[in-house]
Every structure is written in structure tokens, then in C-alpha cells.
């Protein structure tokens, strides 16, 4: 299946000898090499999923959130899964880091050429970026991704509006796109629960009473009226599956 050879070394006179403490491994068949890599990948995904389940407690959910986002990021960037058809489909074409906090972040500037790529994956550099763990922008949708399993804070809508305003400040169109707040996780029941919670919060925050009290600006209310809450279950074999 594979060839194991001792390392060949040369002395100062150019005479070869075998260094048996070091060796190289070469697969003899391409199929065996690709199949081995596939099995290793499946094993690692299983380990990651077990870690996510182990971290699903009030004390460890922050770590679980980062692990889920890391799984999602890796799967999309390495094109192991596609962007959901409902969000425009296709493979991620570019990636940029968001530097700073939710209220004042800016896009990294040394890769300006990627700013117009679609789909584009935006990844917060900060370990604490409020209620959003990543942002996915396609030609039709701007998707704010939450991978946290923790309960949403009551003020998360205000944070979402801050982020949308900052994205526009960074010269990315916001108001011409559909807006989605998307909960992503590996546990379908947990994802459904968080979607219900976020939807309820959105309904209350964008109520006529809030409009009358002047809680939000006119542009904020327009964006809230467009904002949909959706849930996706991350499956590395099937991709991102809607949590129905």
C-alpha cells in the first residue's frame, strides 16, 4: 500500500549512506492516499463534534461557539461545502478579517482586492464580537452568523444594527441586500430554540411601540423590517441544512 524508505545522506566526500533513524513514507497508489486522507478527515470531524457536545454547558459554551465557527469556516473556505442555495449558493471566493469591536471595526486593508468577491466570508478578529461570530455576504444576501449556543442577550438587536452600520461604513452595500440573522450549530433542537428566541426578540424590538418611542432611527427600522431569522445545522457531509 505504501513504501517506507530510509533517508539517504551524503558525507563531505559525496559518498551516500542510509540514515535509518529517519525514513520517508510514500503511497504507491493515488486511491489509497486519497482514501486515507478522507478517513482522517471524517475522524477529525467526529472528534470536533464530540468536543462541541462536551462544551455545551453554561460554563463552556463560549469555547463551543468558537469551535463551531471554526468548523464552518474551514468547510466553506476549503470548499468542502457550498453556501446554501437560499443565500445564493456557490463556493466562497474571498475572506477578510474584521479588526476591532462590533461598534468600531474595520476590514483588513492589505487584501482590498477581495472586498468585491462574492460570496465573501468576514471573520471577526476579536474573541468577543457580541452576538455575531461571522458574516457571509453573497450577491443577494448579507448573513450575520451566530454560532454561539448561549442564550441571546436582550440587546442583541442593537448590536446587529451597529454591525450593519459599520459594514456600510466599510464600503459594502447593505441596504440593497436581503438581511438574515442565522443561527448555526450542530444540534438541531438547540438551533430551533435559539431561532425562536431571536425571532421573538426581533418582534418586540421592532414593534410599533418601539417606533413610537423613537428607539430606532428610520434607517434602523427599515433594516429591522427586512431582517429574517433562520437556523442552519452544520453537517460536514450534507453541508448546511435548514433547521425546520
SVG drawing of the C-alpha trace seen along z (x, -y; Angstrom):
<svg xmlns="http://www.w3.org/2000/svg" viewBox="-47 -59 83 61">
<polyline fill="none" stroke="black" stroke-width="0.4" points="0.0,0.0 2.8,-2.4 6.6,-2.4 8.9,-3.1 12.4,-4.1 15.4,-5.1 16.7,-8.5 19.8,-8.8 22.5,-11.2 25.9,-12.2 29.2,-12.8 31.7,-15.6 33.3,-13.4 29.9,-12.9 29.6,-9.3 26.0,-8.2 24.8,-6.3 21.5,-5.4 20.3,-7.1 18.0,-4.5 16.7,-6.7 14.8,-8.8 12.6,-7.5 10.1,-8.6 6.6,-7.3 5.1,-7.3 1.8,-5.9 2.1,-3.6 -1.5,-4.3 -3.3,-7.6 -6.6,-5.9 -5.0,-4.8 -3.6,-8.2 -7.0,-10.0 -8.9,-7.4 -6.6,-7.7 -7.0,-11.5 -10.8,-11.1 -10.9,-8.7 -8.7,-11.0 -10.9,-14.0 -14.0,-12.0 -12.3,-11.1 -11.3,-14.7 -14.9,-15.9 -16.2,-13.3 -13.8,-14.5 -14.8,-18.1 -18.5,-17.2 -17.8,-15.3 -16.0,-18.4 -18.9,-20.6 -21.3,-18.3 -18.9,-18.3 -18.7,-22.1 -22.5,-22.5 -22.8,-23.8 -23.2,-27.3 -19.5,-27.3 -18.0,-26.2 -20.4,-27.5 -18.0,-30.3 -15.4,-27.7 -18.0,-25.6 -19.1,-28.6 -15.5,-29.2 -15.2,-25.5 -18.5,-25.6 -17.4,-28.7 -14.0,-27.2 -15.7,-24.1 -18.0,-26.3 -15.1,-28.5 -12.9,-25.6 -15.7,-23.8 -16.6,-26.9 -13.1,-28.2 -11.8,-24.8 -14.9,-24.3 -16.0,-21.1 -19.5,-22.6 -21.3,-25.3 -23.1,-28.3 -26.8,-27.4 -28.9,-27.9 -31.3,-30.1 -28.4,-32.5 -27.2,-32.5 -25.3,-29.2 -21.8,-28.7 -18.4,-28.5 -16.8,-31.2 -14.5,-33.3 -12.9,-35.6 -12.2,-36.1 -11.4,-39.2 -10.8,-39.8 -12.8,-42.3 -10.5,-44.2 -11.9,-45.8 -15.2,-45.5 -18.7,-45.5 -19.2,-49.2 -15.9,-50.3 -14.5,-47.5 -12.9,-47.9 -11.9,-45.5 -8.3,-44.4 -6.7,-46.6 -3.9,-44.5 -6.3,-42.4 -8.5,-45.1 -8.9,-43.1 -11.1,-40.6 -13.6,-43.2 -15.7,-42.8 -15.5,-38.9 -18.9,-37.1 -19.5,-35.1 -17.3,-36.8 -16.6,-35.5 -15.9,-38.1 -14.3,-36.8 -14.0,-38.9 -10.5,-39.0 -11.8,-39.8 -12.6,-36.9 -15.6,-38.9 -17.7,-40.3 -21.0,-40.4 -23.9,-38.4 -22.2,-37.8 -19.5,-35.2 -19.0,-35.6 -20.6,-37.4 -21.3,-35.9 -22.1,-38.2 -23.3,-36.9 -24.7,-38.8 -28.2,-38.8 -27.9,-38.3 -26.0,-39.6 -26.0,-36.9 -25.0,-37.6 -23.9,-34.2 -24.3,-33.3 -22.5,-30.0 -22.9,-30.5 -25.1,-28.1 -25.7,-30.6 -28.9,-32.5 -29.0,-35.7 -28.7,-39.0 -31.9,-41.2 -29.9,-44.0 -28.6,-41.8 -30.8,-43.7 -28.9,-47.0 -25.6,-45.2 -26.8,-43.8 -27.8,-47.4 -24.4,-48.6 -22.7,-46.0 -24.8,-46.7 -24.0,-50.4 -20.3,-49.7 -20.3,-47.3 -21.8,-50.1 -19.2,-52.5 -16.6,-50.0 -18.0,-50.5 -20.0,-47.3 -23.6,-47.6 -26.1,-46.7 -29.5,-48.2 -29.6,-46.6 -29.3,-43.1 -31.6,-40.8 -30.7,-40.7 -30.5,-37.4 -29.6,-36.7 -28.6,-33.0 -28.1,-30.6 -25.7,-27.8 -25.0,-24.8 -24.7,-21.0 -27.7,-20.3 -30.9,-20.9 -33.1,-21.2 -30.8,-23.8 -30.7,-25.8 -34.5,-25.8 -34.8,-27.1 -32.4,-29.9 -34.2,-30.8 -37.5,-31.1 -35.8,-33.2 -34.2,-35.6 -37.4,-35.9 -39.4,-36.8 -36.8,-39.4 -36.8,-40.9 -40.6,-41.2 -40.6,-43.0 -37.7,-45.3 -39.2,-46.3 -42.8,-46.7 -44.9,-49.8 -44.4,-50.8 -40.7,-51.0 -41.2,-53.1 -43.4,-55.5 -40.8,-55.8 -38.2,-56.7 -35.9,-53.8 -34.5,-53.4 -33.8,-55.7 -35.8,-55.4 -33.0,-53.5 -32.7,-51.2 -36.4,-50.4 -36.2,-49.8 -33.3,-47.3 -35.2,-45.6 -38.2,-45.1 -36.0,-43.3 -34.2,-41.2 -35.1,-37.5 -34.0,-34.9 -33.1,-31.5 -31.4,-28.4 -28.9,-26.0 -27.5,-22.7 -23.8,-22.2 -23.3,-18.7 -19.8,-18.2 -21.3,-15.6 -24.6,-17.2 -23.5,-20.8 -25.7,-23.5 -29.1,-22.0 -32.1,-24.2 -33.4,-23.6 -37.1,-23.2"/>
</svg>
